Amino acid sequence: MVRSNTNLYYDVAVVGAGPAGSAAAIAAAKEGVSVALIERGIYPGAKNVYGGVMYLKVLDRLVPSWRDEVPYERWVTKRHTMILEERSSVTFSFHDETWGEPPYNGATVLRSRFDPWLSLKAQQEGAELLTATTISDIQIEEFGPEAKISLGVADSSSRIVCRSLVLAEGALGLLSESIGLGHKRSDKHMTLGVKEVLYLGEDTINERFGVRYDHGVDIEILGGTKPLVGGGFLYTNKDTVSIGAIVTLESLKAMKVRPEEALEAIKHHPSIAPYVADGKRAEYLAHLIPEGGWKERGELSRSGVFLAGEVASSTLAAGLWLEGINYAIEMGSIAGGHSARYVKSCGKEEIYSPYSNKVSESFVGKNLRRLRFAPEVVLSKEVQEVLPKVVNELAHELFTVTDPEEKTGVAKVMRDAIRDKGLEANPLIRTLVKAIWSFR
């Protein structure tokens, strides 16, 4: 907390002590500049919602010892994609025990434990953590290639003054918007995630999900949220599970349905209910997610200010790949290192090696750019409404024994499934072609 009537001076200030912000603070502090890591919550993670899988190899450069220290819940060794219809489901599964061994693949984490740990790493590098500090405004004074940036502290006459600023403020991006930066907020590509954490106990989770020790399961769900456009997830933590629904703001407004109704529908689906039966609610949370990706990102920098994380549309929401935290960490690392070099070069770093170019050249930029049309495919009517119907109808017809009638060929079963559901083949074919092109 910043005392009233106090001005604080730093080379680099980072707003937001989530994964992107803490990564930025670590990278900047490693460059030897003075760094303030500013968090509006009473501790890092207090204002953050996350209930999923984190891919942590991205920490190799920032925190080489992370595998021995990170506060994970379980190493994910099973990945399921479940496509739901009203009373049926089709599941694609993959199980790999090597994912539970070094170097690991992904782990379930709880942000209330992970964020304090990562911010501590920033402090150990020399960054100063300022909690319970809300930034109310940004003032920028430009001096040639350099800038002096002044941050107002809410409910105080104090200001934080810096030479470079990293905004890792999350999905809403109100500060970024106030200075003309940030993603284009579209209801179609903005989703709301509602999550419940249910206590089941470690032994119950091991038995129900067929795992052992610290191994876990990631279940991604398509469908099950009618009439809303979206899907859901179910992840195993150590002794709890995180279950949630993710729906578009556009469908929420159009259907006038509360998001918790979608969550309840998923929880009570016959393919999901046995996993979460008798679970005791430990948390209930909601979070906005910008899923537009590369096409929605907007401007990333101006006058010594650099965006990182969700405010810069860093989330990869491409159906097959649902990754957010690892992309936020990488983008934060790039922003932090760049902001420090911006200060040390008196602003010339941005002239000769722009931040946007560095993001574009990273795996974050390359993947988001290559998969820039994927969000449109994933959120299309054909994928959200038609695909679950056709896939489940096809499975039903293929696996239902109809003796003494002869078995029907797969092609006819597919045609019949499309016809019986009152669907048209042409839009499906067009979406399939677009999907192949988007994921090429």
N, C-alpha and C positions, 0 to 999 in steps of 0.2 A: 504494500500500500504506500502511495506517495503522500507525504505530509502536505498540508495546505500551505499556500504561499511559498512553495519551493520550486525552483527550476532545476532540472537535472539535465546533464549534458553527456552525450554518448556519440561515438562514431557511427554506430549502427543501432537502430531500434527495430525490434521484431514484435508485431502485434499478433497475439494468438500463440498460446503454448501447447497447441496440438502437435501432431507428428510433423507437419510441414514447418511450423514455427520453431519447434525445438531443433529440428534438423538444420534450419537456417541459422539458428543461434550457435549451434556446434560448429558449423562450417565457417561462420564469420569469426568466431572466437579463435579457431585454429589459425586464422590469418594474423592474429596478434592485435586486433583492434578492440576497442571497448564496446561491449554489447549489452543492451537491455532487452530482456525477454519479458513482454508485458502480457499478463493474463487477467481477464476480468473476473474469473472465478476465484474462490478462496484458495483453491489449489489447482494445478493443471489436471484436467480430466473431470473437474466438477461440472463443467458445462458441456461436455462432449458425450455423444451417443455413438456407440458402435457395438455390434453384436456379431462379429463374423471372423473371417479368416484373414490373417495378415501374412503377407509374403515378405520375409525379413532379410533375405539375402542382400537387399538394397542397403542394409546397415554395415556391410563388410568394410567399407571405406571409413565411415563415420565412427563406428563403435566396433572395432575388430573383435572384441571379446564378448559380443552380444549373446552368443550361443550359451555361454556359461552364466549369464546374468539376467537375461530378459524374463520378465514375469509372465510367462505363457500359461495357458490353461491346459491345452492338449495339442500334440502334433497331429495334424490331419493325415490319416492314412487311407481314408475312404471318401470318395467324391461321388455323390449321386445327383442326377438331374431328373426330377420328377415332374411329369406332365399330368395335370389334374383335370378330370371332368367331374361332373356332380357326384357320381358314385363309383368311379373307377380311376385308375392311374396307370401310366406306363413309366417305368423307371430305367434309366441308363446308368450303370454303376461301374466304377473303377476302384480297385483296391490294390495298394502298393505298400508293402511293409517297409520298403527302403525309405519312404517318406518320413518314417518315424526314427530315422537314424541320421547322424551328421552326413552331409551338410543340411539335411532337412529340406522341406518344400514350403509348407505353410503351417501356421499354428492358429488356434483360436485364442483370442485375447480379450480382455475387458479393459476398456480405455481408462477406467478409474484406477487401474494398477499400472498400465503401460505408460500413460502420459506423464505421471510423476517420475517414473524411472528415466524416461528419455530427457525430460527437463533437467533432472539431476545431472545427467551426462553433460548437458550444456553448461551447467554451473561449474562442474569440475573442469571444464575447458576455460572458464573465466567469465562466462556470461553472468549478469546479475538478473535474478528473477524478481519481478514486481507483480505480486498477486493482488487480487481485489482492486484492480486498476482498470477502469473503463475509459477508453479514448473517445472523446466527444467530437473532435474536429481536427482537421489537418490544414496547416498553413504552409505554403511553399514559397520561398524566396529564391529566385534563380540568380546566380552569379556566373555568367559564362557557362562552361560545361558543368560547373558545380551547383549545388543547391543547399540552402539551409532549411530544414524541415522542422516545424514546431507542432507538437501534438498537445491538444488540450485534454486535461484530465477531468472527467465528469464530476460534478458536485465539489469542485475545487478551483482555486485560482492558480493552481500549479500548472506548469507546462514541462514537457519532455522535449528537449531539442536534440536533433541528430543531423548528421550529414548524409545519411542514407537510411531508407526505411524499407522493411519487408512486411507486406500485409499478408498474413496467413489467417484471416479472420473468419473463414468458414463460408458456407453457402450463400448467406444473405448478401454479404459484401457491401454493406451500407457505406463504410468509409471509402472503399474503392470507388463506388458509384459517385460519391461526393466530389471526387477529383477526376472523373471521366474515365475510369478504368474498370475492368472486370467483365464478366460474362454477360451475354444477352439473356436475360431471364425470360424464358418462354414456358407457359404452363404445360405445353406439350412435352417439353424435355426436362421439366422440373418434377421430381417425384417426392412423395412424402413417405418416409419409412416409419412404421410404428412397430415397436419391439417390446416383447415381454421376456423377462428372465424368470425362469421357473426352477425352483429347487427340487431336485429328485434324489440326490445322494449319489456318491461315486459308484457304489456297487450296482445300483439300479441302472445307471447310464451304461455301465460296462455290459450288463446283461441284455438290455433292450437293444442296444446298437451293435452288439457283437464285437466289442473292442476290449483291449486289456491295457493295464498300466496307464501310461499317459498318452495313449493313442485316441484319436477322435474322428468324428464324421462331419462332413460338410454336405448338407442337402440343399440344393437350389431348386426352387419351385416355379414352374410356369403354369399359369392358370389358377383357378380356385378363388379368384377375387371378384367374380361377377357381381354386379354389372360394371365394376371398375376395371380399368386397364392396368395390369400389373402382375405381380407374382409374389413370391415369398421366400423364406429361408428358414432353416432349422440347423443350429450348430450346437455341438457338444462342448461345454466347458468342463472344468474338473468335477464339480458336483451339481452344476446347474445346466440348463439348456437355454439358448437364446432362440426364440421363435418370433417371426415377424412377417409383416406384409409390406410391400412397396408398391404404391399406386401413383399414377400421374395426377398432377393437380388439375389438368384439363378434365379428366373423367370425374374427379371429385366434384368439381363445380357443375358439370353437366348432369350428373346423376343425383346430386344432392344426397349422397350417402356418406355416413361418417366412416373414417378410416378404420376405427376399431372394429367395425362390422366385418371388414375384409379379414382382419386378423382372426376374429372369432370363427369365420367360415373356414379358414385354413386349419385352425386348431381342432375343429370338429369334423374335418374330412376323414372318412374311414381309413384312409391310408396314412394319416398323420396322427390321429387321436391316440392310438396305442402307445406312441412314443412319449407323449406328454401327459398321459393319464395320471391323476392325483398329484400333479405338480403344484407346488405352493409358490404364489407370486412373490418374487423378491424385488422386481423393478418393473416399471412401465414407462417407456420413453418414446419420444418422437423426434424426427430429424429430417430436414429438407436436404435433398441430394440433387445437384445439377448433373444431368446425365446426357447433355447435348454433345459433350466432347469437343473435338477440335473446331467444329463449325460454329460453336456457340461461345468460344473463349473470349473474344474481344481483345482490347489492348492490354498488354502485360506490364508495361512500364512507362514512366515519364519522370523526368527531373529527379532522378535518384530514388524513385519509389518502384519497387518490384513486387509483383504478386506471386503467390505460391499456394498450392493446395486447391481446395474446392472453389475458392473465389476465382481461380484461374481455369476452371473447368478441367481439372486434372483427372477426374474419374473416368476409368475405362469401363463402360457399360455396353458390352458387346455380346451378351448372351452366353457364348462359350466362355468368355473371360469377364469376370466381374472383379475388378481390382481398383482400389482407391487409396488405401493407406501407403502402399509401397510407391505409388506414383506421387503422392503428396510428399513423402520423405525425399524422394529423388529431386523433385522440383524445389523443395525447401533447401536442400543441400546446394543446388545450383544457385539459387537466389542469394543464400547466405554468403557463399564464396564470392559471387559476383559483386554484392554490395560492399564487401570488405575491400575488394580490389578497386572498386569505384572510388571509395574514400582515399585509398593510398595513392591512386593515380590522379587525384583531384578531378574526377569525372571523366577522364580520357578513356577509361575502360569501356564505357558504354558507347563511345564513338567508334573505337577500333574493333570491338568485339561485343556487339549488342546482346543483351540478355535474351531477347526473343530468338536469336540465332542459336544460342547455347541450348535453350529448351528444345528447339526444333531438331538439333543434332543428337539429343539424348534419346534413350529408349522410350521415354515418355512421349516426346514429340513424334518420333518415328511411328510408334504404334498408334497414337491417337490420330495422326494424319492418315495412315494407311487404312484405319478402320473408321474413318470419319462418317461413313454412311451407315455403319452398323446400327447405331441407335434408332434410325428411322425404320430399319428392317425389324428390329426387335420389338419396337412399339407399334408396329403396323397391325391393322385389323386381322390380316391373314395369319400372323404369328400368334397374336394374343387371343383371338377368338376361334379362328378356323383350324389352326394346327392342333390344338388340344382335342377338338371334336373328331377330326379325321384320324389322328394317331390312335386315340382310344377306340374308335369304331373299328378301325382296321385290326387292332389287336383282338378286340372282341370277336370279330368275324373269323379271324384266322385260328383262334384257339378254342372256339366253341365247336364241340363235336356234334355233327348233325346226322349221325347214322339214322336211317339207312341211306340218306342222300349222299351223293358223291361230293368230294371236296371241291371247293371253288378256287380257281387260280388267283394268285395275288393281284394281278392287274385288274381282274373283274371285281375283286373285293374292294380295291381302292376306288374304282369308278363308282361302285355302288355306295360306298361310304360317303363320297362327295355328293352324289345325287340324293341319297336319303336324308342328308343334313340340309338339303336345299341350297347347296353351295355351287359356285361356278368354278370351273377348272382354270379358266384363263387368268384370273387374278392370282391364283395359287402359283401358276407357272411363272407369272411375271415376278412374284415375290421370291420364288426359288432362284430365278436367274439373278435377281438383284442381290440375294443373299450370297450366291456363289461369287459374284463380282465383288461384293463388299468384303468378303473374307478371303479373297484370293491371296 
